[in-house]
Amino acid sequence: MPSVRSASLAARAGTATRALAFWAAVALPVPALGLIAVGADLWVVFALLACNAVALVVGHDYRSRPRPNRDH
Protein backbone atom coordinates (compact mmCIF):
# COMPACT_ATOMS: atom_id res chain seq x y z
CA MET A 1 0.00 0.00 0.00
CA PRO A 2 1.56 3.35 -1.00
CA SER A 3 2.12 5.82 1.77
CA VAL A 4 0.42 9.21 1.91
CA ARG A 5 3.79 10.86 1.36
CA SER A 6 4.50 8.95 -1.86
CA ALA A 7 0.98 9.68 -3.13
CA SER A 8 1.51 13.37 -2.39
CA LEU A 9 4.87 13.29 -4.15
CA ALA A 10 3.29 11.64 -7.18
CA ALA A 11 0.52 14.25 -7.24
CA ARG A 12 3.05 17.09 -7.11
CA ALA A 13 5.11 15.48 -9.88
CA GLY A 14 1.99 15.21 -12.04
CA THR A 15 1.12 18.85 -11.40
CA ALA A 16 4.66 19.96 -12.23
CA THR A 17 4.61 17.91 -15.44
CA ARG A 18 1.29 19.43 -16.50
CA ALA A 19 2.57 22.94 -15.69
CA LEU A 20 5.75 22.43 -17.69
CA ALA A 21 3.80 21.01 -20.63
CA PHE A 22 1.26 23.85 -20.50
CA TRP A 23 3.93 26.56 -20.62
CA ALA A 24 5.87 24.67 -23.29
CA ALA A 25 2.69 24.60 -25.39
CA VAL A 26 2.40 28.36 -24.92
CA ALA A 27 6.04 29.05 -25.84
CA LEU A 28 6.83 26.55 -28.61
CA PRO A 29 4.99 28.33 -31.44
CA VAL A 30 7.36 31.31 -31.12
CA PRO A 31 10.54 29.45 -32.15
CA ALA A 32 8.52 27.58 -34.77
CA LEU A 33 7.61 30.88 -36.41
CA GLY A 34 11.23 31.97 -36.18
CA LEU A 35 12.38 28.78 -37.87
CA ILE A 36 9.87 29.30 -40.66
CA ALA A 37 11.04 32.91 -41.06
CA VAL A 38 14.70 31.94 -41.45
CA GLY A 39 13.90 29.11 -43.87
CA ALA A 40 14.79 26.13 -41.68
CA ASP A 41 14.16 22.62 -42.96
CA LEU A 42 10.50 21.76 -42.75
CA TRP A 43 11.15 18.55 -40.83
CA VAL A 44 12.60 20.66 -37.99
CA VAL A 45 9.49 22.85 -37.94
CA PHE A 46 7.20 19.82 -38.05
CA ALA A 47 9.15 18.15 -35.23
CA LEU A 48 8.77 21.28 -33.12
CA LEU A 49 5.06 21.46 -33.88
CA ALA A 50 4.71 17.77 -32.98
CA CYS A 51 6.33 18.54 -29.62
CA ASN A 52 3.87 21.40 -29.29
CA ALA A 53 0.96 19.04 -29.92
CA VAL A 54 2.22 16.62 -27.26
CA ALA A 55 2.62 19.51 -24.82
CA LEU A 56 -0.94 20.62 -25.56
CA VAL A 57 -2.30 17.17 -24.76
CA VAL A 58 -0.27 16.73 -21.58
CA GLY A 59 -0.76 20.26 -20.27
CA HIS A 60 -4.40 20.84 -21.23
CA ASP A 61 -5.69 20.25 -17.69
CA TYR A 62 -3.21 22.52 -15.90
CA ARG A 63 -4.56 25.31 -13.71
CA SER A 64 -2.20 27.72 -11.97
CA ARG A 65 -4.80 28.42 -9.28
CA PRO A 66 -7.57 26.19 -7.98
CA ARG A 67 -11.04 26.98 -9.21
CA PRO A 68 -13.17 28.87 -6.70
CA ASN A 69 -15.87 26.87 -5.01
CA ARG A 70 -19.14 27.86 -6.66
CA ASP A 71 -21.39 25.78 -4.40
CA HIS A 72 -23.19 28.59 -2.57
TIVO-2410 file (N, C-alpha, C; in nm, 3 decimals):
# residues 72
REC num residu      c1      c2      c3 atome chaine
REC   1      M   0.085  -0.117   0.000     N      A
REC   1      M   0.000   0.000   0.000    CA      A
REC   1      M   0.090   0.124   0.000     C      A
REC   2      P   0.071   0.216  -0.097     N      A
REC   2      P   0.156   0.335  -0.100    CA      A
REC   2      P   0.126   0.428   0.017     C      A
REC   3      S   0.229   0.490   0.065     N      A
REC   3      S   0.212   0.582   0.177    CA      A
REC   3      S   0.150   0.713   0.128     C      A
REC   4      V   0.101   0.791   0.222     N      A
REC   4      V   0.042   0.921   0.191    CA      A
REC   4      V   0.149   1.012   0.132     C      A
REC   5      R   0.270   1.001   0.185     N      A
REC   5      R   0.379   1.086   0.136    CA      A
REC   5      R   0.412   1.055  -0.009     C      A
REC   6      S   0.419   0.928  -0.047     N      A
REC   6      S   0.450   0.895  -0.186    CA      A
REC   6      S   0.335   0.933  -0.279     C      A
REC   7      A   0.212   0.925  -0.231     N      A
REC   7      A   0.098   0.968  -0.313    CA      A
REC   7      A   0.102   1.118  -0.333     C      A
REC   8      S   0.139   1.192  -0.228     N      A
REC   8      S   0.151   1.337  -0.239    CA      A
REC   8      S   0.264   1.375  -0.333     C      A
REC   9      L   0.374   1.304  -0.327     N      A
REC   9      L   0.487   1.329  -0.415    CA      A
REC   9      L   0.448   1.302  -0.560     C      A
REC  10      A   0.374   1.195  -0.583     N      A
REC  10      A   0.329   1.164  -0.718    CA      A
REC  10      A   0.232   1.271  -0.770     C      A
REC  11      A   0.145   1.320  -0.683     N      A
REC  11      A   0.052   1.425  -0.724    CA      A
REC  11      A   0.127   1.553  -0.760     C      A
REC  12      R   0.227   1.588  -0.681     N      A
REC  12      R   0.305   1.709  -0.711    CA      A
REC  12      R   0.384   1.693  -0.840     C      A
REC  13      A   0.437   1.573  -0.864     N      A
REC  13      A   0.511   1.548  -0.988    CA      A
REC  13      A   0.418   1.560  -1.108     C      A
REC  14      G   0.296   1.509  -1.094     N      A
REC  14      G   0.199   1.521  -1.204    CA      A
REC  14      G   0.162   1.665  -1.230     C      A
REC  15      T   0.144   1.744  -1.124     N      A
REC  15      T   0.112   1.885  -1.140    CA      A
REC  15      T   0.228   1.959  -1.205     C      A
REC  16      A   0.349   1.930  -1.164     N      A
REC  16      A   0.466   1.996  -1.223    CA      A
REC  16      A   0.481   1.959  -1.370     C      A
REC  17      T   0.453   1.834  -1.405     N      A
REC  17      T   0.461   1.791  -1.544    CA      A
REC  17      T   0.357   1.862  -1.628     C      A
REC  18      R   0.234   1.872  -1.576     N      A
REC  18      R   0.129   1.943  -1.650    CA      A
REC  18      R   0.163   2.091  -1.666     C      A
REC  19      A   0.220   2.152  -1.561     N      A
REC  19      A   0.257   2.294  -1.569    CA      A
REC  19      A   0.366   2.315  -1.673     C      A
REC  20      L   0.467   2.232  -1.672     N      A
REC  20      L   0.575   2.243  -1.769    CA      A
REC  20      L   0.522   2.224  -1.911     C      A
REC  21      A   0.436   2.126  -1.930     N      A
REC  21      A   0.380   2.101  -2.063    CA      A
REC  21      A   0.291   2.217  -2.108     C      A
REC  22      F   0.213   2.273  -2.016     N      A
REC  22      F   0.126   2.385  -2.050    CA      A
REC  22      F   0.209   2.504  -2.100     C      A
REC  23      W   0.312   2.540  -2.024     N      A
REC  23      W   0.393   2.656  -2.062    CA      A
REC  23      W   0.478   2.627  -2.185     C      A
REC  24      A   0.517   2.504  -2.205     N      A
REC  24      A   0.587   2.467  -2.329    CA      A
REC  24      A   0.493   2.484  -2.448     C      A
REC  25      A   0.367   2.444  -2.431     N      A
REC  25      A   0.269   2.460  -2.539    CA      A
REC  25      A   0.246   2.607  -2.571     C      A
REC  26      V   0.255   2.692  -2.470     N      A
REC  26      V   0.240   2.836  -2.492    CA      A
REC  26      V   0.361   2.890  -2.568     C      A
REC  27      A   0.481   2.846  -2.531     N      A
REC  27      A   0.604   2.905  -2.584    CA      A
REC  27      A   0.652   2.847  -2.716     C      A
REC  28      L   0.625   2.720  -2.744     N      A
REC  28      L   0.683   2.655  -2.861    CA      A
REC  28      L   0.644   2.714  -2.997     C      A
REC  29      P   0.528   2.773  -3.013     N      A
REC  29      P   0.499   2.833  -3.144    CA      A
REC  29      P   0.592   2.949  -3.181     C      A
REC  30      V   0.648   3.017  -3.083     N      A
REC  30      V   0.736   3.131  -3.112    CA      A
REC  30      V   0.862   3.087  -3.188     C      A
REC  31      P   0.938   2.989  -3.136     N      A
REC  31      P   1.054   2.945  -3.215    CA      A
REC  31      P   1.014   2.878  -3.347     C      A
REC  32      A   0.897   2.818  -3.351     N      A
REC  32      A   0.852   2.758  -3.477    CA      A
REC  32      A   0.835   2.865  -3.584     C      A
REC  33      L   0.776   2.977  -3.546     N      A
REC  33      L   0.761   3.088  -3.641    CA      A
REC  33      L   0.897   3.144  -3.682     C      A
REC  34      G   0.988   3.152  -3.586     N      A
REC  34      G   1.123   3.197  -3.618    CA      A
REC  34      G   1.193   3.104  -3.715     C      A
REC  35      L   1.177   2.975  -3.695     N      A
REC  35      L   1.238   2.878  -3.787    CA      A
REC  35      L   1.180   2.889  -3.927     C      A
REC  36      I   1.051   2.911  -3.935     N      A
REC  36      I   0.987   2.930  -4.066    CA      A
REC  36      I   1.042   3.056  -4.131     C      A
REC  37      A   1.058   3.164  -4.053     N      A
REC  37      A   1.104   3.291  -4.106    CA      A
REC  37      A   1.246   3.283  -4.162     C      A
REC  38      V   1.331   3.203  -4.098     N      A
REC  38      V   1.470   3.194  -4.145    CA      A
REC  38      V   1.489   3.084  -4.249     C      A
REC  39      G   1.382   3.013  -4.282     N      A
REC  39      G   1.390   2.911  -4.387    CA      A
REC  39      G   1.451   2.780  -4.343     C      A
REC  40      A   1.427   2.741  -4.218     N      A
REC  40      A   1.479   2.613  -4.168    CA      A
REC  40      A   1.411   2.497  -4.242     C      A
REC  41      D   1.475   2.382  -4.235     N      A
REC  41      D   1.416   2.262  -4.296    CA      A
REC  41      D   1.278   2.237  -4.237     C      A
REC  42      L   1.187   2.197  -4.321     N      A
REC  42      L   1.050   2.176  -4.275    CA      A
REC  42      L   1.038   2.064  -4.173     C      A
REC  43      W   1.125   1.964  -4.181     N      A
REC  43      W   1.115   1.855  -4.083    CA      A
REC  43      W   1.145   1.907  -3.942     C      A
REC  44      V   1.230   2.008  -3.930     N      A
REC  44      V   1.260   2.066  -3.799    CA      A
REC  44      V   1.136   2.138  -3.746     C      A
REC  45      V   1.070   2.213  -3.834     N      A
REC  45      V   0.949   2.285  -3.794    CA      A
REC  45      V   0.840   2.187  -3.756     C      A
REC  46      F   0.822   2.082  -3.836     N      A
REC  46      F   0.720   1.982  -3.805    CA      A
REC  46      F   0.751   1.908  -3.675     C      A
REC  47      A   0.878   1.881  -3.649     N      A
REC  47      A   0.915   1.815  -3.523    CA      A
REC  47      A   0.882   1.905  -3.404     C      A
REC  48      L   0.909   2.035  -3.419     N      A
REC  48      L   0.877   2.128  -3.312    CA      A
REC  48      L   0.726   2.139  -3.292     C      A
REC  49      L   0.652   2.141  -3.400     N      A
REC  49      L   0.506   2.146  -3.388    CA      A
REC  49      L   0.449   2.016  -3.332     C      A
REC  50      A   0.513   1.903  -3.359     N      A
REC  50      A   0.471   1.777  -3.298    CA      A
REC  50      A   0.494   1.781  -3.147     C      A
REC  51      C   0.607   1.836  -3.106     N      A
REC  51      C   0.633   1.854  -2.962    CA      A
REC  51      C   0.529   1.946  -2.900     C      A
REC  52      N   0.490   2.048  -2.976     N      A
REC  52      N   0.387   2.140  -2.929    CA      A
REC  52      N   0.255   2.067  -2.910     C      A
REC  53      A   0.220   1.980  -3.003     N      A
REC  53      A   0.096   1.904  -2.992    CA      A
REC  53      A   0.097   1.813  -2.869     C      A
REC  54      V   0.210   1.748  -2.845     N      A
REC  54      V   0.222   1.662  -2.726    CA      A
REC  54      V   0.208   1.746  -2.600     C      A
REC  55      A   0.272   1.863  -2.598     N      A
REC  55      A   0.262   1.951  -2.482    CA      A
REC  55      A   0.119   1.998  -2.461     C      A
REC  56      L   0.046   2.023  -2.569     N      A
REC  56      L  -0.094   2.062  -2.556    CA      A
REC  56      L  -0.177   1.953  -2.490     C      A
REC  57      V  -0.153   1.830  -2.532     N      A
REC  57      V  -0.230   1.717  -2.476    CA      A
REC  57      V  -0.197   1.697  -2.329     C      A
REC  58      V  -0.068   1.699  -2.296     N      A
REC  58      V  -0.027   1.673  -2.158    CA      A
REC  58      V  -0.067   1.788  -2.066     C      A
REC  59      G  -0.053   1.912  -2.114     N      A
REC  59      G  -0.076   2.026  -2.027    CA      A
REC  59      G  -0.215   2.086  -2.032     C      A
REC  60      H  -0.307   2.023  -2.104     N      A
REC  60      H  -0.440   2.084  -2.123    CA      A
REC  60      H  -0.518   2.101  -1.994     C      A
REC  61      D  -0.491   2.021  -1.892     N      A
REC  61      D  -0.569   2.025  -1.769    CA      A
REC  61      D  -0.500   2.106  -1.658     C      A
REC  62      Y  -0.395   2.177  -1.692     N      A
REC  62      Y  -0.321   2.252  -1.590    CA      A
REC  62      Y  -0.396   2.379  -1.553     C      A
REC  63      R  -0.399   2.406  -1.424     N      A
REC  63      R  -0.456   2.531  -1.371    CA      A
REC  63      R  -0.356   2.587  -1.271     C      A
REC  64      S  -0.318   2.714  -1.288     N      A
REC  64      S  -0.220   2.772  -1.197    CA      A
REC  64      S  -0.281   2.799  -1.060     C      A
REC  65      R  -0.410   2.821  -1.056     N      A
REC  65      R  -0.480   2.842  -0.928    CA      A
REC  65      R  -0.602   2.750  -0.924     C      A
REC  66      P  -0.636   2.702  -0.807     N      A
REC  66      P  -0.757   2.619  -0.798    CA      A
REC  66      P  -0.881   2.700  -0.835     C      A
REC  67      R  -0.977   2.632  -0.889     N      A
REC  67      R  -1.104   2.698  -0.921    CA      A
REC  67      R  -1.175   2.735  -0.792     C      A
REC  68      P  -1.241   2.852  -0.790     N      A
REC  68      P  -1.317   2.887  -0.670    CA      A
REC  68      P  -1.437   2.795  -0.654     C      A
REC  69      N  -1.472   2.772  -0.531     N      A
REC  69      N  -1.587   2.687  -0.501    CA      A
REC  69      N  -1.715   2.765  -0.533     C      A
REC  70      R  -1.793   2.715  -0.624     N      A
REC  70      R  -1.914   2.786  -0.666    CA      A
REC  70      R  -2.040   2.724  -0.606     C      A
REC  71      D  -2.024   2.640  -0.506     N      A
REC  71      D  -2.139   2.578  -0.440    CA      A
REC  71      D  -2.186   2.668  -0.327     C      A
REC  72      H  -2.270   2.766  -0.360     N      A
REC  72      H  -2.319   2.859  -0.257    CA      A
REC  72      H  -2.443   2.805  -0.195     C      A
***
